[in-house]
Amino acid sequence: MLLDESHRRRDLLILAAAIVIVFILWNVPGLDFLLYPFRLFVTFVHEAGHGLAALLTGGRFIGFEIYGNGAGQAITAGGSRAIILPAGYLGAALFGAALFYLTNRLRHTRAISVGLGALLIALSVLFGLRSVTALLVGIAFGAVLIGLGYKANRALNALVLNVLAILTGLNAVMDVVFLVGNSSASMGSLRNDAAAFSAEVFPLVPAAVWALVWVVLAAALLGVAAWYGVVRGRR
């Protein structure tokens, strides 16, 4: 159900509070430790994006791992590499954008929390068993969201979902921005997604160019979500 005018005014205040919280977490020295769980969550979404893209293109999602430094790895077989490789960064941006839009356009934020929590737990159990960190991240975030959905009011659910959406979306964009200047960076023997895309899919275009294209697409997704979820939705 879409929001009526009274709910929209109140939700603008909730959204403003979420933006302030994200700004404080992002900019105040000494609060980095509070961002660490969200960094792992973004990696969870990123690697799940690779795996789900493999499934959608006829391949297999074998599993994924998350490391303590915030990096991760999805293990897939088959499918379209042209879709799978960008689906990590763009999938995280799409997740943040979709969650932001739904949170600010629909009244039933408690149902969104429960549904998202169940999805996270399912992904961690089905595909994250090879990594203790991935399993813990999915179950922890999933359990918190389900608990909020059942126990907390609509306003608190909207606040938490907005914070999660904004942090995920911004992290996705900033990660791709990092790729633009570090397109050859790798973790051990693992190439980053832009370098792999350039090598395996379209060698004529440098990895930095693909990273720049992904930046534009990721930013566009967030912009569209903000426009339709907040600006146009209030007209």
Backbone as JSON, one array per atom type, in Angstrom:
{
  "sequence": "MLLDESHRRRDLLILAAAIVIVFILWNVPGLDFLLYPFRLFVTFVHEAGHGLAALLTGGRFIGFEIYGNGAGQAITAGGSRAIILPAGYLGAALFGAALFYLTNRLRHTRAISVGLGALLIALSVLFGLRSVTALLVGIAFGAVLIGLGYKANRALNALVLNVLAILTGLNAVMDVVFLVGNSSASMGSLRNDAAAFSAEVFPLVPAAVWALVWVVLAAALLGVAAWYGVVRGRR",
  "N": [[0.85, -1.19, 0.0], [0.57, 2.2, -0.88], [1.93, 5.23, 0.55], [-0.01, 7.64, 2.39], [-0.57, 11.25, 2.55], [-0.07, 12.22, 5.19], [1.51, 10.2, 6.31], [3.69, 10.43, 4.61], [4.81, 12.92, 5.25], [5.69, 12.46, 7.86], [7.48, 10.42, 7.32], [9.42, 11.77, 5.9], [10.77, 13.09, 7.92], [11.8, 10.88, 9.26], [13.48, 9.88, 7.26], [15.25, 12.04, 7.06], [16.46, 11.85, 9.57], [17.75, 9.38, 9.26], [19.61, 10.04, 7.27], [21.19, 11.87, 8.66], [22.26, 10.17, 10.63], [23.78, 8.4, 9.02], [25.59, 10.24, 7.95], [26.98, 11.05, 10.26], [28.12, 8.58, 11.09], [29.79, 8.16, 8.92], [31.58, 10.26, 8.94], [32.54, 11.1, 11.46], [35.4, 10.89, 13.4], [36.64, 7.95, 14.99], [34.35, 6.48, 15.02], [34.52, 4.46, 13.26], [34.45, 1.76, 13.82], [31.79, 1.18, 14.1], [30.89, 1.17, 11.54], [31.97, -1.1, 10.5], [30.47, -3.65, 10.64], [28.54, -3.05, 8.69], [30.12, -2.79, 6.47], [30.87, -5.43, 6.06], [28.33, -6.4, 5.54], [27.71, -5.16, 3.1], [29.59, -6.44, 1.48], [28.55, -9.01, 1.66], [26.11, -8.67, 0.25], [27.19, -7.93, -2.22], [28.65, -10.26, -3.05], [26.58, -12.11, -3.06], [25.14, -11.01, -5.13], [26.74, -11.61, -7.38], [26.45, -14.41, -7.34], [23.64, -14.84, -7.59], [23.26, -13.71, -10.09], [24.59, -15.57, -11.62], [22.89, -17.78, -11.32], [20.57, -16.75, -12.55], [21.37, -16.58, -15.17], [21.62, -19.13, -16.05], [23.65, -20.58, -14.83], [25.52, -21.97, -12.02], [25.37, -21.34, -8.54], [27.7, -21.81, -6.37], [28.74, -21.1, -3.88], [29.75, -18.62, -1.4], [32.27, -16.5, 0.08], [33.29, -14.48, 2.86], [35.73, -12.28, 4.0], [37.67, -11.2, 6.84], [38.76, -8.67, 6.38], [36.94, -7.35, 4.89], [36.81, -8.03, 2.24], [35.71, -10.34, -0.33], [34.55, -13.39, -1.93], [32.85, -14.92, -4.57], [31.78, -18.08, -5.63], [31.16, -19.51, -8.6], [29.69, -21.36, -11.34], [29.52, -21.73, -14.8], [26.94, -19.93, -16.61], [26.52, -16.45, -17.6], [29.35, -14.6, -17.98], [29.51, -11.95, -18.62], [27.34, -10.86, -17.38], [27.53, -11.77, -14.76], [29.96, -10.75, -13.65], [29.79, -7.81, -13.41], [27.66, -7.81, -11.66], [28.15, -7.8, -8.96], [29.05, -5.21, -7.85], [27.09, -3.57, -9.12], [24.85, -4.96, -8.38], [24.82, -4.59, -5.59], [24.42, -1.83, -5.53], [21.91, -1.74, -6.77], [20.41, -3.17, -4.91], [20.56, -1.42, -2.66], [19.27, 0.81, -3.79], [16.71, -0.22, -4.46], [15.78, -1.02, -1.93], [15.73, 1.44, -0.63], [13.81, 2.82, -2.17], [11.46, 1.21, -1.79], [11.16, 1.36, 1.0], [10.55, 4.04, 1.36], [8.26, 4.39, -0.08], [6.3, 2.53, 0.46], [3.92, 1.51, 2.93], [4.14, -0.64, 4.66], [6.61, -1.21, 6.29], [7.47, -2.93, 8.26], [6.88, -5.46, 7.29], [8.64, -5.48, 5.15], [11.08, -5.55, 6.51], [10.93, -8.09, 7.77], [10.71, -9.79, 5.53], [13.13, -9.22, 4.16], [14.97, -9.96, 6.12], [14.46, -12.73, 6.31], [15.24, -13.5, 3.75], [18.0, -12.92, 3.8], [18.93, -14.72, 5.75], [18.28, -17.13, 4.49], [19.94, -17.01, 2.2], [22.46, -17.06, 3.43], [22.48, -19.56, 4.68], [22.06, -21.31, 2.54], [24.16, -20.73, 0.75], [26.39, -19.73, 2.11], [27.79, -21.41, 3.81], [30.42, -22.26, 3.66], [31.9, -20.27, 4.72], [32.5, -18.88, 7.77], [32.24, -16.2, 8.51], [30.54, -15.12, 6.51], [28.25, -16.62, 7.04], [27.64, -15.8, 9.66], [27.22, -13.03, 9.29], [24.97, -12.96, 7.55], [23.02, -14.34, 9.1], [23.0, -12.83, 11.48], [22.29, -10.14, 10.68], [19.9, -10.81, 9.43], [18.38, -11.91, 11.56], [18.17, -9.7, 13.28], [16.69, -7.92, 11.67], [14.3, -9.38, 11.29], [13.47, -9.53, 13.95], [13.05, -6.78, 14.46], [10.99, -6.34, 12.64], [8.9, -7.8, 13.79], [8.7, -6.84, 16.42], [9.25, -4.06, 16.68], [8.04, -0.67, 16.05], [6.53, 0.83, 13.1], [7.9, 3.18, 12.39], [10.52, 2.94, 13.48], [11.4, 0.71, 12.07], [11.4, 1.8, 9.48], [13.4, 3.73, 9.79], [15.72, 2.15, 10.33], [15.83, 0.57, 7.99], [16.18, 2.56, 6.05], [18.7, 3.6, 6.8], [20.25, 1.29, 6.35], [19.84, 0.95, 3.59], [20.9, 3.36, 2.51], [23.59, 3.29, 3.4], [24.45, 0.9, 2.16], [24.04, 1.5, -0.57], [25.71, 3.81, -0.91], [28.22, 2.75, -0.18], [28.5, 0.86, -2.22], [28.73, 2.52, -4.49], [31.05, 3.99, -3.79], [32.92, 1.95, -3.65], [33.1, 1.21, -6.34], [34.08, 3.58, -7.38], [36.61, 3.52, -6.23], [37.64, 1.45, -7.77], [38.02, 2.71, -10.23], [40.4, 4.15, -10.07], [42.05, 2.14, -9.28], [42.11, -0.14, -10.9], [43.57, -2.38, -11.46], [44.01, -3.61, -9.11], [44.2, -6.31, -6.79], [43.35, -9.2, -4.77], [45.54, -11.17, -3.47], [45.72, -13.83, -5.62], [43.43, -13.2, -6.87], [41.69, -11.4, -9.22], [40.2, -8.12, -9.43], [36.74, -7.27, -10.11], [36.4, -5.53, -12.3], [38.84, -5.73, -13.68], [38.75, -8.44, -14.31], [36.48, -8.46, -15.94], [37.33, -6.91, -18.1], [39.39, -8.53, -19.06], [38.15, -11.0, -19.65], [35.72, -10.57, -20.98], [35.53, -8.17, -22.58], [38.16, -7.33, -23.93], [39.18, -5.17, -25.4], [38.58, -2.8, -24.19], [39.83, -0.9, -21.52], [40.17, -1.87, -18.03], [39.74, 0.23, -16.21], [37.99, 1.89, -17.58], [35.67, 0.35, -17.73], [35.13, 0.23, -15.01], [34.52, 2.92, -14.57], [32.19, 3.17, -16.11], [30.54, 1.51, -14.6], [30.41, 3.01, -12.25], [28.88, 5.21, -13.08], [26.46, 3.91, -13.73], [25.77, 2.78, -11.23], [25.5, 5.09, -9.64], [23.4, 6.25, -11.04], [21.31, 4.45, -10.53], [20.89, 4.9, -7.78], [20.16, 7.57, -7.89], [17.76, 7.46, -9.37], [16.19, 5.98, -7.58], [16.06, 7.78, -5.42], [14.72, 9.91, -6.66], [12.19, 8.83, -7.5], [11.39, 7.66, -5.15], [11.37, 9.64, -3.18], [11.42, 12.47, -4.07], [9.62, 12.72, -6.39], [7.64, 11.18, -5.31], [6.56, 12.78, -3.34], [5.14, 14.72, -4.59]],
  "CA": [[0.0, 0.0, 0.0], [1.33, 3.43, -0.95], [1.77, 6.11, 1.69], [-0.81, 8.84, 2.23], [0.2, 12.48, 2.77], [0.38, 12.33, 6.57], [2.63, 9.28, 6.48], [4.83, 10.93, 3.85], [5.46, 13.99, 6.01], [6.43, 11.84, 8.96], [8.6, 9.65, 6.78], [10.48, 12.71, 5.55], [11.55, 13.3, 9.14], [12.56, 9.64, 9.49], [14.55, 9.85, 6.26], [16.25, 13.04, 7.45], [17.2, 11.27, 10.69], [18.62, 8.34, 8.71], [20.71, 10.7, 6.57], [22.07, 12.41, 9.71], [22.98, 9.03, 11.23], [24.79, 7.95, 8.06], [26.62, 11.29, 7.87], [27.79, 10.96, 11.48], [28.91, 7.35, 11.03], [30.75, 8.24, 7.83], [32.51, 11.38, 9.03], [33.07, 11.36, 12.79], [36.52, 10.01, 13.75], [36.42, 7.09, 16.13], [33.15, 5.67, 14.85], [34.74, 3.5, 12.17], [34.1, 0.4, 14.24], [30.35, 1.0, 13.9], [30.66, 0.92, 10.11], [32.54, -2.39, 10.1], [29.44, -4.65, 10.29], [27.89, -2.68, 7.44], [31.09, -3.1, 5.42], [30.71, -6.87, 5.81], [27.01, -6.6, 4.94], [27.82, -4.78, 1.68], [30.29, -7.54, 0.82], [27.56, -10.1, 1.57], [25.21, -8.35, -0.87], [28.01, -7.94, -3.43], [28.93, -11.63, -3.47], [25.29, -12.72, -3.4], [24.79, -10.51, -6.45], [27.43, -12.46, -8.36], [25.87, -15.75, -7.36], [22.28, -14.81, -8.14], [23.39, -13.46, -11.53], [24.94, -16.86, -12.22], [21.66, -18.58, -11.39], [19.64, -16.15, -13.51], [21.88, -16.77, -16.53], [21.74, -20.55, -16.33], [24.8, -21.19, -14.19], [25.36, -22.47, -10.65], [25.92, -20.57, -7.43], [28.25, -22.84, -5.49], [28.85, -20.53, -2.54], [30.55, -17.39, -1.32], [33.05, -16.31, 1.3], [33.58, -13.11, 3.28], [36.94, -12.24, 4.82], [37.64, -10.21, 7.91], [39.15, -7.34, 5.9], [35.85, -6.79, 4.1], [36.81, -8.58, 0.89], [34.91, -11.55, -0.46], [34.68, -14.16, -3.16], [31.73, -15.78, -4.94], [32.2, -19.23, -6.44], [30.08, -19.84, -9.53], [30.05, -22.19, -12.49], [28.62, -21.49, -15.91], [26.28, -18.64, -16.65], [27.1, -15.4, -18.44], [30.33, -13.79, -17.27], [29.21, -10.55, -18.9], [26.34, -10.45, -16.4], [27.97, -12.14, -13.41], [31.05, -9.92, -13.14], [29.34, -6.51, -12.88], [26.51, -7.95, -10.77], [28.54, -7.56, -7.58], [28.93, -3.78, -7.55], [25.79, -3.05, -9.54], [23.83, -5.62, -7.57], [24.76, -3.9, -4.3], [23.77, -0.53, -5.78], [20.49, -2.01, -7.03], [19.82, -3.54, -3.63], [20.38, -0.2, -1.89], [18.27, 1.65, -4.44], [15.39, -0.84, -4.32], [15.37, -0.96, -0.53], [15.42, 2.84, -0.36], [12.53, 3.13, -2.82], [10.36, 0.5, -1.13], [11.01, 1.89, 2.35], [9.98, 5.38, 1.33], [7.02, 4.43, -0.86], [5.31, 1.59, 0.98], [3.59, 1.7, 4.34], [4.4, -1.82, 5.48], [8.05, -1.4, 6.46], [7.71, -4.09, 9.11], [6.89, -6.62, 6.4], [9.89, -5.41, 4.39], [12.14, -6.03, 7.41], [10.8, -9.54, 7.94], [11.03, -10.44, 4.26], [14.56, -9.09, 3.9], [15.67, -10.79, 7.09], [14.33, -14.14, 5.91], [16.06, -13.69, 2.55], [19.42, -12.94, 4.2], [19.2, -16.0, 6.42], [18.22, -18.18, 3.47], [21.15, -16.93, 1.38], [23.62, -17.46, 4.21], [22.41, -21.01, 4.92], [22.17, -22.04, 1.27], [25.38, -20.48, -0.01], [27.48, -19.18, 2.9], [28.27, -22.37, 4.81], [31.87, -22.43, 3.57], [32.53, -19.12, 5.36], [31.88, -18.55, 9.06], [31.89, -14.78, 8.51], [29.35, -14.95, 5.68], [27.13, -17.22, 7.75], [27.3, -14.94, 10.8], [26.68, -11.76, 8.8], [23.61, -13.17, 7.07], [22.11, -14.72, 10.19], [22.88, -11.72, 12.43], [21.47, -9.09, 10.11], [18.57, -11.35, 9.2], [17.67, -12.04, 12.83], [17.85, -8.35, 13.76], [15.61, -7.38, 10.85], [13.06, -10.1, 11.61], [13.07, -9.06, 15.28], [12.49, -5.44, 14.31], [9.72, -6.44, 11.95], [7.86, -8.33, 14.67], [8.61, -6.19, 17.72], [9.38, -2.6, 16.64], [6.99, 0.01, 15.3], [6.8, 1.11, 11.7], [8.87, 4.27, 12.26], [11.86, 2.42, 13.73], [11.74, -0.12, 10.92], [11.72, 2.69, 8.36], [14.7, 4.34, 10.07], [16.78, 1.15, 10.15], [15.9, 0.2, 6.57], [16.78, 3.68, 5.32], [20.14, 3.61, 7.1], [20.85, 0.16, 5.65], [19.8, 1.22, 2.15], [21.83, 4.44, 2.17], [24.96, 2.81, 3.58], [24.76, -0.08, 1.12], [24.15, 2.2, -1.85], [26.91, 4.65, -0.93], [29.39, 1.87, -0.21], [28.6, 0.28, -3.56], [29.26, 3.54, -5.39], [32.43, 4.32, -3.43], [33.76, 0.81, -4.03], [33.37, 1.27, -7.77], [34.97, 4.73, -7.56], [37.95, 3.02, -5.93], [38.1, 0.65, -8.9], [38.42, 3.57, -11.34], [41.82, 4.46, -9.92], [42.82, 0.95, -8.87], [41.45, -1.2, -11.67], [44.41, -3.58, -11.53], [44.2, -4.12, -7.76], [43.7, -7.66, -6.59], [43.57, -9.78, -3.46], [46.27, -12.4, -3.76], [45.65, -14.21, -7.04], [42.09, -12.88, -7.35], [41.54, -10.09, -9.85], [38.94, -7.49, -9.13], [35.71, -7.54, -11.11], [36.62, -4.73, -13.52], [39.96, -6.33, -14.4], [38.27, -9.71, -14.86], [35.55, -8.17, -17.03], [38.13, -6.47, -19.24], [40.18, -9.65, -19.58], [37.35, -12.14, -20.09], [34.52, -10.23, -21.75], [35.74, -7.12, -23.58], [39.56, -6.95, -23.74], [39.54, -3.94, -26.11], [38.32, -1.66, -23.32], [40.57, -1.06, -20.26], [39.37, -2.12, -16.83], [39.35, 1.5, -15.6], [36.83, 2.41, -18.3], [34.52, -0.41, -17.26], [34.84, 0.69, -13.65], [33.86, 4.22, -14.69], [30.82, 2.89, -16.57], [29.79, 0.98, -13.46], [30.16, 4.13, -11.34], [27.75, 5.97, -13.62], [25.25, 3.1, -13.6], [25.44, 2.67, -9.81], [24.99, 6.4, -9.21], [22.09, 6.44, -11.68], [20.33, 3.65, -9.78], [20.57, 5.6, -6.54], [19.45, 8.78, -8.25], [16.39, 7.09, -9.74], [15.48, 5.61, -6.35], [15.8, 9.01, -4.67], [13.73, 10.7, -7.38], [10.87, 8.22, -7.46], [11.02, 7.31, -3.78], [11.24, 10.8, -2.3], [11.07, 13.73, -4.73], [8.36, 12.59, -7.13], [6.63, 10.59, -4.44], [5.98, 13.81, -2.48], [4.41, 15.69, -5.4]],
  "C": [[0.88, 1.24, 0.0], [1.01, 4.32, 0.25], [0.81, 7.25, 1.39], [0.02, 10.05, 2.66], [0.72, 12.6, 4.19], [1.56, 11.42, 6.86], [3.87, 9.81, 5.76], [5.56, 12.03, 4.61], [6.27, 13.41, 7.16], [7.64, 11.08, 8.45], [9.73, 10.54, 6.28], [11.38, 12.99, 6.75], [12.39, 12.06, 9.46], [13.72, 9.55, 8.52], [15.64, 10.84, 6.61], [17.1, 12.52, 8.61], [18.17, 10.21, 10.21], [19.83, 8.96, 8.02], [21.7, 11.28, 7.58], [22.89, 11.3, 10.34], [24.09, 8.55, 10.3], [25.92, 8.96, 7.97], [27.55, 11.22, 9.08], [28.69, 9.73, 11.44], [30.05, 7.47, 10.03], [31.87, 9.24, 8.11], [33.13, 11.62, 10.41], [34.19, 10.38, 13.11], [36.19, 9.19, 15.0], [35.18, 6.23, 16.03], [33.29, 4.63, 13.74], [34.29, 2.09, 12.55], [32.6, 0.13, 14.06], [30.02, 0.71, 12.44], [31.11, -0.47, 9.68], [31.49, -3.45, 9.8], [28.74, -4.33, 8.98], [28.81, -2.93, 6.24], [30.98, -4.58, 5.06], [29.36, -7.15, 5.15], [27.04, -6.26, 3.45], [28.54, -5.87, 0.9], [29.36, -8.74, 0.65], [26.64, -9.88, 0.37], [25.95, -8.43, -2.2], [28.21, -9.37, -3.94], [27.64, -12.38, -3.8], [24.83, -12.27, -4.78], [25.46, -11.31, -7.56], [26.73, -13.81, -8.49], [24.47, -15.8, -7.96], [22.29, -14.53, -9.63], [23.76, -14.75, -12.26], [23.69, -17.73, -12.37], [20.71, -18.06, -12.46], [20.08, -16.34, -14.96], [22.2, -18.23, -16.83], [22.92, -21.25, -15.72], [24.47, -21.7, -12.79], [26.01, -21.52, -9.67], [26.4, -21.57, -6.4], [28.35, -22.33, -4.06], [29.63, -19.24, -2.57], [31.21, -17.29, 0.04], [33.2, -14.82, 1.58], [34.78, -13.17, 4.21], [36.88, -11.09, 5.81], [38.01, -8.8, 7.48], [38.08, -6.69, 5.03], [35.81, -7.26, 2.66], [35.95, -9.84, 0.86], [35.13, -12.23, -1.79], [33.43, -15.0, -3.37], [32.24, -16.88, -5.86], [31.01, -19.66, -7.29], [30.61, -20.76, -10.62], [29.02, -21.95, -13.59], [27.99, -20.12, -15.84], [27.02, -17.65, -17.53], [28.06, -14.54, -17.63], [30.07, -12.3, -17.48], [28.17, -9.99, -17.94], [26.85, -10.66, -14.98], [28.98, -11.15, -12.85], [30.6, -8.54, -12.65], [28.23, -6.61, -11.84], [26.87, -7.78, -9.3], [28.33, -6.11, -7.19], [27.55, -3.25, -7.91], [24.65, -3.7, -8.77], [23.69, -4.97, -6.2], [24.09, -2.54, -4.44], [22.28, -0.7, -6.01], [19.76, -2.38, -5.75], [19.54, -2.29, -2.79], [19.29, 0.68, -2.46], [16.86, 1.09, -4.25], [14.88, -0.76, -2.89], [14.98, 0.47, -0.15], [14.05, 3.2, -0.93], [11.36, 2.5, -2.07], [10.1, 1.06, 0.27], [10.29, 3.22, 2.36], [8.69, 5.49, 0.53], [5.92, 3.54, -0.29], [5.1, 1.79, 2.48], [4.09, 0.56, 5.21], [5.9, -2.1, 5.6], [8.37, -2.59, 7.36], [7.76, -5.36, 8.27], [8.15, -6.65, 5.56], [11.04, -5.95, 5.24], [12.11, -7.54, 7.55], [11.19, -10.27, 6.66], [12.5, -10.38, 3.94], [15.36, -9.95, 4.85], [15.63, -12.26, 6.73], [15.19, -14.44, 4.69], [17.54, -13.78, 2.9], [19.78, -14.26, 4.87], [19.21, -17.14, 5.42], [19.48, -18.19, 2.62], [22.37, -17.42, 2.15], [23.64, -18.97, 4.45], [22.61, -21.8, 3.63], [23.54, -21.91, 0.62], [26.57, -20.01, 0.82], [28.1, -20.13, 3.9], [29.77, -22.55, 4.78], [32.61, -21.31, 4.28], [31.79, -18.77, 6.65], [31.42, -17.09, 9.08], [30.63, -14.53, 7.69], [28.12, -15.48, 6.4], [26.67, -16.31, 8.9], [26.68, -13.63, 10.35], [25.23, -11.93, 8.36], [22.63, -13.47, 8.18], [21.91, -13.56, 11.15], [22.0, -10.61, 11.9], [20.04, -9.58, 9.88], [17.76, -11.43, 10.48], [17.27, -10.68, 13.39], [16.67, -7.77, 12.99], [14.27, -8.07, 11.14], [12.55, -9.67, 12.99], [12.45, -7.68, 15.24], [11.11, -5.49, 13.67], [8.59, -6.9, 12.85], [7.64, -7.48, 15.92], [8.59, -4.66, 17.66], [8.25, -1.97, 15.83], [7.45, 0.33, 13.88], [7.9, 2.16, 11.53], [10.3, 3.77, 12.46], [12.31, 1.52, 12.59], [12.14, 0.73, 9.72], [13.09, 3.32, 8.56], [15.84, 3.36, 9.8], [16.93, 0.77, 8.68], [16.51, 1.32, 5.73], [18.28, 3.76, 5.55], [20.84, 2.49, 6.33], [20.91, 0.41, 4.15], [20.82, 2.27, 1.75], [23.27, 3.98, 2.3], [25.35, 1.81, 2.51], [24.95, 0.6, -0.23], [25.41, 3.04, -1.96], [28.18, 3.82, -0.97], [29.58, 1.25, -1.58], [29.2, 1.27, -4.53], [30.72, 3.83, -5.08], [33.38, 3.18, -3.76], [34.1, 0.84, -5.51], [34.25, 2.47, -8.1], [36.41, 4.32, -7.28], [38.51, 2.23, -7.1], [38.61, 1.52, -10.05], [39.91, 3.87, -11.27], [42.68, 3.28, -9.56], [42.29, -0.27, -9.6], [42.29, -2.46, -11.79], [44.63, -4.2, -10.15], [43.61, -5.51, -7.64], [43.94, -8.08, -5.16], [44.23, -11.13, -3.68], [46.24, -12.67, -5.24], [44.31, -13.84, -7.65], [42.05, -11.48, -7.95], [40.23, -9.46, -9.41], [37.99, -7.64, -10.32], [35.94, -6.78, -12.41], [37.76, -5.32, -14.35], [39.54, -7.65, -15.04], [37.34, -9.48, -16.04], [36.31, -7.75, -18.28], [38.87, -7.63, -19.88], [39.31, -10.72, -20.23], [36.22, -11.79, -21.06], [34.81, -9.25, -22.87], [37.16, -6.58, -23.45], [39.95, -5.63, -24.41], [39.35, -2.69, -25.25], [39.03, -1.87, -21.98], [39.64, -1.23, -19.06], [38.9, -0.82, -16.19], [38.12, 2.1, -16.28], [35.56, 1.67, -17.87], [34.13, 0.0, -15.85], [34.1, 2.02, -13.67], [32.41, 4.06, -15.16], [29.96, 2.39, -15.41], [29.49, 2.06, -12.44], [28.92, 4.9, -11.79], [26.44, 5.21, -13.44], [24.81, 2.99, -12.14], [24.87, 3.97, -9.28], [23.61, 6.66, -9.79], [21.0, 5.66, -10.95], [19.91, 4.36, -8.5], [19.79, 6.87, -6.82], [18.0, 8.52, -8.61], [15.58, 6.73, -8.5], [15.13, 6.83, -5.52], [14.7, 9.83, -5.33], [12.33, 10.12, -7.22], [10.42, 7.88, -6.04], [10.72, 8.51, -2.91], [10.7, 12.02, -3.05], [9.72, 13.63, -5.43], [7.26, 12.03, -6.26], [5.95, 11.6, -3.54], [5.17, 14.82, -3.26], [2.93, 15.35, -5.44]]
}
